[in-house]
Amino acid sequence: MTKPVQIIGAPVDYGANRRGVDMGPSAIRYAGLAEQLAEAEVTAIDTGDLPVPRAEERDPETEEPAEGKAKFLRETADVCSRLADEVAGAIDEDAFPLVLGGDHSIAMGTLRGSARDANIGAIWFDAHSDFNTPKTSPSGNVHGMPLAGALGVEDFAETDWANAPGLSEENVVLVGLRSVDETETEAIRESDVTTYTMSDIDEHGITEVVEEALDIATDGVDGIHVSFDLDWLDPKEAPGVGTPVRGGASYREAHSALEIVAERDEREGVLRSLELVEVNPILDEHNETAELATELAASALGKRIL
């Protein structure tokens, strides 16, 4: 990574049903993010956290969608709008935005900012597809909706704050799925997004899957966004997440995946933005999930053993 990296914290837990993920940005910094980026020979500028009111101070049902359910919709819209401006501003200043979550609902802000005035692709490392909408979500938790929101799926079709107009389904790749709702399955099959499950990784290996994902995401675009949910890893590797699912990626597979992204970026300059989400220090053990997040950020930005 030759550009300066601008670290943007988004301490949001509006989208989840378990409190604590709003402390994720602080936990990641405390775990040694600055040191890891320095070892990757990255120049980092930390602009701090977006101001985010506490969820306990707000009514989750103040603003509701026309149909279905989505908690803290007004608050999520406000944060994502401001985050989009921060991300777009960093890119305009020729910096690389590294966004620290917070729950995964913030991806709508990151993607909207990254896609402002550009056509982008996206690689989604996640146990979940995040393809629900207010009408299909069984919980109303918005952290299960950000990809649908960014792509304008169904009832998100005209939700400006959530949409990333420069993002096309054909350039979106979900990697490592293992927990998808039935309603999401139908919507994904009807879309043009590409999916790889953990079974695909078991069969073909992490290298082949991520290389193929990069080929798809980078085809004909100005750059790509990488969204990395720490629950993509197996809970034994990353216990500090709100929605753990057994059978996830290993420590080595996670590093390999992001090293492959970094290698492609070194050759072709494809990486436009990166976010790490869903670190919940309340659920963590000795801050090891946050420490893992710092290592993975460094791998994505070029850190190597040799």
N, C-alpha and C positions, 0 to 999 in steps of 0.2 A: 504494500500500500504506500504509494508515493504522496498521496494527498494528506493534509492534516485531518485527523479524525475528530469530529465534534461529538462529544458524548452528551446525550439528551436524556434526562430521566423523566419517566412518566409514571409516577407513583399512584397507579389507579387500581382500585379493586371493586369498581362498580359492576364489572361484568361477571364476577365470580360469586359463588354462594358460600365461600369460606373466606373469612377475613384474614388479612396478613400479607397478601401478595403485594399490597401497596408499599411494603417495606423492601421489596425486591431490589430496587435501584441502590438503596443504601447498603444492603447486604452484599451486592456484587462489588460495589466500590470498596467496602471494608475487607472483602476477601482478596483484594490485591489487583484490581483491574489495571490501575495505573502501572504497576510493576510489570504485569504480563504484557501490556502494550509496549512498554519501553524495551522489553526483551525482544519483541517483534520488530524493534526499530521503527516504531510508529510514533509520530508526533501527535499527542492527544491534547485537546482543549475541552475541558469539562465545563459546560455552561450551566450545570446544576439541574434542578428538577423544575418541571412545570408546576405552578401552584395548583393544587387539586384539593377542594374541600373534602373533608372526611365523609365517608358514606353514612356514618352514624348521625350526621347532621342533616341529612337529606331524606326526603320521602321517595322511595323507589318507584312510586306510582304517580308522581306529580304529572308526568306527561306519558301518555300511553299511545301505542300505535293504533291505527284505525281498526285493525284486526289482530287477534293474537295477543301475545304478551312479551314485553321487553322491559326489564327492570332498569331503572336509572337512565332512561333514554335521553332525557334532557341533559343530564350531567355528562353522559358519554359523548353526546354530540358536541358539547362545548369543549371538552378536552381534546377530542379528535380534530376539531377545527383548528385549535391553537397548535396542536402537535404538527398538523399538516403544514402550517405556516413556518414552524421552526425547521422542519425537515427541508422544505423547499428553499428556505433562506440559507441553510447550510450549503446546499447544492449550488445555489446562485453565487455563493462566496468561494466556490471551488474547494469546499471541504466535504468530507465523507461523513454522513450522519450515522452514528451508532446509537440506537435507541434502546434504553433499558426499561423493561416493564417490571411491575405492573402486569395485569392480566392481558389476555390476547385481544381484547376488544380494541386496544390501542392500535392494532395493525391497520384499522381503517384510516386512522390519521397518518400513519407512516406511509402507507401506500398512496394515499391521496397526495401527500406532499412530494413523494418520489416521482409520481406520475404527472405532476404539474408540468406542462409544456414538454412532455416527453412520452414516447411509447415505451413501455417497460414490460418485462416478464417477471415472474415470481416463482421461487421455489419455497415450498411450505413443508418444513420438517416438523412433523406433529403426529402424535398418536391419533388425533381427531381431525376430521375434515373441516370443521368450522363452517359448514355449509347450510346451517339452519337459518330460518327467517323467523320473525315474530309469530307468523301463523303456524310454522312447523315445530318450533322449539318446545320440547316437553317441560322445560324449566323456566324459560324467560330470561336465562342468563346470557348476556350479550357476548361473553367470551366464546360462545359456540356459534357466533354469527359473522365474524369479521370478513371471511373470504366471500360469503354471499353478499355482504354489504358492499364490499369494494367492487364486486362484479355487477352490482345492480340486479341481483337475482330476485324475481317475483316481487314481493312487496317492498323491496329495497330499490326498485327500478328508478324512482325519482327522489331518492333521499340524497341530496347533494353532498351533505357533510360526510356521508359514508362512502360515496362512490369515488372510484379512481378511473376517470374516463380514458386515460392512456394505457390501461391494463386490459388485455384481451384474454379471453378464456383459452385460446389456442396456445398462449405462452405461459400458462399456469400449470405447475406440476406439484402434486402432493406426494411426498415421499415418506414411506414408513407407516402407513395407516394401519390401525388395528382396532379402532373403536369408532364405528359409524352408525348413526341412527338410521332406521328404515326410510324415513322421509328424506334424509340426506342422500341415501343411496340412489333413490329415484331421481333426484335433482341432478346429481353428479352424472349419472348415466345419460341424462338428456342434455348435458352440457358438453363443451369441447375441451374441458380440462383433462389433463392426463394424471393418472394415479398409479402409484406403486405401493403395494402393501408390504408388511414385514415379510410375508411369504415370498414376495418377489425378490426381496433382498436376500432371504435365505437361499433361494434358488439360483440367483444370478450373481450375488455378491455386491457389496456396497459400491465398489469402483464402477462396475458396469452401469448400475442403476443411476448413480449421480452423474456420470458422464452423459448418459442418455437424457437425463433431466435437464442438464445444462444445454444440450443441443436444442431441446425443445423450447426452453425458456428464453434463450438468446436469439432465436430465429427471427431476424428482421426487426429487432428492437434497438433502442438506444442504450439499454442497460437493464440489469435485473435487481430486484429486491429479494433478499433472503430473510425469511421469517423463521426463527428457531424457537420452538416451544420446548422447554426443558423436559416436559413429560414425554418427548419423543424417545428419551432414553428409558431403559428398564428402571423401575423404582429402586432396585438394588444399587444402581449407579447414581440416581438422582431422587432421593427420597423427599426432598422439599418442594413438592408440587401439589396443587390442589386436586387434580384429577388423574392420579396414577393409574396406569394400565400395565399389567404384567406382559412380558414378552417383547420388550422394546429393544432399541439399539444398545449395543455395548459401548463402553468407554472408548475402545479403539475404533469402532465403526463411526462413532460421532466425530472423533478427531479426523479420521480418514475422509469423511464426507466433506468437512469444511476445508481440509487441506486441498482437496480436489477443486473446490470452488476457488480457493486462493490461487492455485496454479493456473486455472483458466483465466482468472483476472489478471495475473501477471503477464500472460501471453496476449490477451485480447482486450483488457480493460473493461470487463463486462459488469463488475459489481458497482451498483449505484447506491445502495443503502442496506443496512443490516439491523435486525432487532433481535433481542433475547428477552423472552417473556416467561411468566408463570413461576418465577422463583419465589417461594413462600418460606421465609426464615422461621416462622412459627412451627412449621411442619418439618423443618430440616433437621439434620443431625450434624452438629459441630460445623455448621455453615458449609458443608461439603458440596451441596448443590450450587451455591453461589460461587464457590471456588472453581467448580467445574465450568460454570458460565464464563468466568474470566479466562480460563484456559481455551475454551472453545472460541471465544472472541478473538484471542490471539492467533489461533490456528486459521481462522477465516481471513485474518488480515496479514498472514504471511509468515507466522512463526514456524520454524522448522527445528528438528533435532540437530541437523547439520546444515 
